[in-house]
Amino acid sequence: MDELAFDCVGVRAEAYAAFPTLVFRLRVTDPSPDGVHTIALRCQIRVEPHLRRYGDGEAELLGDLFGDPARWGDTLKPLQFANVSVMVPAFTGSTEIDVPVPCGYDLEVSAGRYFAALDDGEIPMIMLFGGTVFARARDGFSVSQVPWHREARCRLPVAVWRELMDRYFPDSGWLRLRRDTLRELSRFKSGRALATWDETLELLLKETRP
């Protein structure tokens, strides 16, 4: 199993999921002639922000994540995106499977803030693999571990991420607030007879601008 290999061949937004889901298309290759019975596969997905360029507007929005751009050589560290598990069915040679990854739009989470700051281009990612391989053998089955160093790089188009978020959160996002903060905002909103939360935050922003 030392030659087991993984390649990400594409990413799409799932059209009919009950919640926002990205689907990573994964090719698994095993050159052994006996084939694989199944793989209980674990996959950790990280964002690699140091592998792309950023416009001025993007850099401004990313300041609270990575600090001043002059320090990005030290601060652009990988961001955790997801941990998922999937079963790979029996195959000989190679096969392709879908790896569904549930997503949210929580701007308190580093990856969510990073995605929301991007205008276009691609998001560089790395998929790190682990798990258990059940392989066919002449006298039954063999069991081994997915080599710890197996990985696959992929690039998620920002347009695909936006398509997914617009499908479930059209032209919007959300923030998680402490209960006491939300109560204070409610008092502010009611005291000024504001109709929506957008109007409430717009007025607060206007009042704090110099």
N, C-alpha and C positions, 0 to 999 in steps of 0.2 A: 503493500500500500504506500510505499514511499513516493511513488510517482503519481498519486492521486492529485488532480489539479482542478482549480476552479477559475472561471472567467465570468465576469458580469457583462452580458451582451446587450443590456438595455434597461431602462426604468420607465414606467408609465404610471399614470394616475388611474386607479381602479374606478370604473364608471358606476358600478352598482353595489358598492359596499354600504353597510349600515352606518359606517363612520369613516372619516378620511383615511385612506389607505394608499400607500405607494407600493407598487409591485416591482421588485427587482427580478429580472430574468437571469437565471444563473445556469451556466453550462458546467457540468461535472464530467471529468474525463478520467478513466482508469484503463491503462493499457494492458492490464493482465488478461490473459485469454479466458479465464474462468468466469469473469464478470463479478458484479456486486449484487448481493441479495437485497440489502437496504442500508441506508445510512441514517442514523439519528443525528442530525446536523444542528450544531449551534453556530450562530453568526452574530458577531458584534460589529456594528457599523459606526464609524467615526467620520466626522468632517475634518478635512485637512485644509484649513483656511490659508496656510502659507503658500499654497500651490496655485493661487490665482491673483490677478490684479484687481484693484478697486478704484472706482471713480471718486471724485471729491465728495459727492453727496453720500456715497456709500461709506466712505471713510469717516465722515462726520457722525453718521448713525452708529457706526461700530466703535466709537470712542469709549462708550461705557463698558464694552466687552474687552477691548484690547489696549485702551489708553491712547496716547498720542501716537500718530503714525511714525514718528521718529523712533519710537521704541518697538515697533512691530517686529523687528528682527529677533527680539527676545520674547515678545508676548503672544505672537500668533501660534498658539498651541492647539493641538487637536481637540475637538469638541465631541463629547459622547452624543450619539444620536439614537441608537436603538440596540436592544438585545432581543433576538428572536430565535425560535427553534422551528425546524421543519423536518419532515421525513422525506428522504429521497427514495423512490421506489426502485425495484430491481432494474438493472441495465447491464449491458455489455458494451464496452468501448466508451461511449459517451451518451449523455442525456441532458435535457434542459428542463428546469423546473421553475415555478414561480415562488418567490419568497415574499409573502405579504408583510408589510410593515405598517402597523397602525400609527397614525400621526395626529398631533394636536396643533393648536395655534396659541400656545401659552407663551406670552411674551416675558414671563418670569423665568423661562427655561433658556439656557444659553443658545442652544441650537435654534430655537424658535426666533429669538431676537436676531440671530445671525441671518437666517433665511429672510426675515422680514426686511432687513436692511439692504438687500441686493436688488438691483434694477434689472439686470439681464446677465447673459453669459451662462456659465456652468458652475456647479458646486462640486469641487473635488472631494471624493470619499474613498475610504478604504474599508473592505469587508474582511474581518479576521475570523477564521474558522476553527472549530473544535467539534468533538463528538465521537461517536462510535460507529465503526464500519463492520458490517456483517457480510462476509464474502463467501462465495461458493468455493468448495474444495473437493478433491476427489473422495475424501472420506467423510464429507458432511459440510460443516461451515467453520470458518475461522473468524475470530473477533480481534479487531485492532482499533487503535485510536487514530483519529484524523491528526496528521502531523501538526504540531503546534505552530509551525512557521507558515502554514498555508494561508494565503491571502489573495484578494483580488481588488484591483482598483476600478473605480467607476466614476462617472461624471453625471450628476443629476442636473439637467437643464433647469434654470430658474423658471422658465416658462411652464414646465411641467409642475413644479411646486405651486406656482400661482394658479394654474388651472385647477389643481386639487383644492386649494384653499378657497378659491372663488366659487367652487361647486358647493362647498359646505358652509362657508362664511362669506357670502357675496359682499364685496366691497367693505369688509369689516375685519376686525380682530377682537381679542378680548384680553382683559387684564384681571388677575386675581388680586383682590384687595382684602386687607384686614376688615373685620366686621365693624370696628370702631371708625375706621376711615370711611367705609361705605355709609355709615350713619351720619357722619359729618357732611359728606357729599349730599346725602338726601335732604338734610336740613338746609343746606345752601340752595339746592334745587327748588325746594318747596318755598323757601323764603322769598325767592325772586320769581316764582310762578313760571319756571322754565318747563317746557313741554318734554324735552328729551335729555338723555345723558350727554349726547353730542353737544347740545346747546350749553349745558352746564360746564363741560370741560372747555369749550371754546371761550366762554366768558371768563373762566379762571385763567386761561392762558392770556387772554387779552389784558386782564387786570395786572398780570405779573410782567408784561413786556415793558421795557423802559420807554 
